Amino acid sequence: MSALAFAGLDLDDYAASLNAQMQGRSAEDVLGIAIRDLFPGQIALVSSFGAESAVLLHLAAQTDKATPILFLDTGKLFEQTLQYRDALVDRLGLSDVRVLKPDAKQLAAQDESGTLWFKDTEACCNIRKVQPLQRALKPFAAWINGRKRYQANTRREIALVEAEGARLKFNPLAGWNAAEIEAYFARHDLPRHPLVAEGYLSIGCDTCTRPVAAGQDARSGRWQGSEKTECGIHLPIPVGNL
């Protein structure tokens, strides 16, 4: 079933209804309902394999190790992220990790030198992240991500379930705080991304990610010196593009 399965439904109303039903539910419950009950075989989890990704991936593995995991390999990632991805996949037994890459012809035409990130971060993210994810999500009716309200001011209003374009988006960790994340890592002895120890609390491309100073929010190290706060995959997308 694709996003077309929602034809005739008011997706905003459906998302609001599900969000109300899931208030007070644990992340485990939200994932179980989404993966097993509502969208079996029709939902994917998008992961950066970043600083906190192990928590959501571990929770998903407890629900279904065969859940499709979509990983955006932009061609600009830290080598440590790729190594961490491989280690987590092995540790958690994830059996369907799909690596998404930019379109080679589009890169050759628009970023042959590989320096678009410096000249136009929005265009760079669009080519390397937004468009590859849009293509990969086409077969799915819903997707899961690990955003949390505490991470940044721009994320304070995240709901457990959102309508985005022609599909639903689940945010099972929306209400978790930093202490809960740390406790989960410790309780399950999960490995940390190696760059966390160097002060990287939100990890994206190596060209646009810096360590975070004490007291700053976790995402302040992304796109420093600009007003950009999101790569674009979580910004509203017209239904026609999905």
Protein Blocks (a to p, Z undefined) as FASTA:
>chain_A
ZZklmgoiafklmmmmmmmmmgoiafklmmmmmmmmmmgoiaccddehiaklmmmmmmmm
mmommlccddddehlacfklmmmmmmmmmmnopabdcdddddfklmmmmmmnopmmmmom
mlmmmmmmmmmmmmmmmmpcbdcdfbdfklpmklmmpcfbdcehjbccddfklmpcfklm
mmmmmmnopacdfklmnopabdcdfklcccddehiafklmgoghiabfbfolmgccdfkl
ZZ
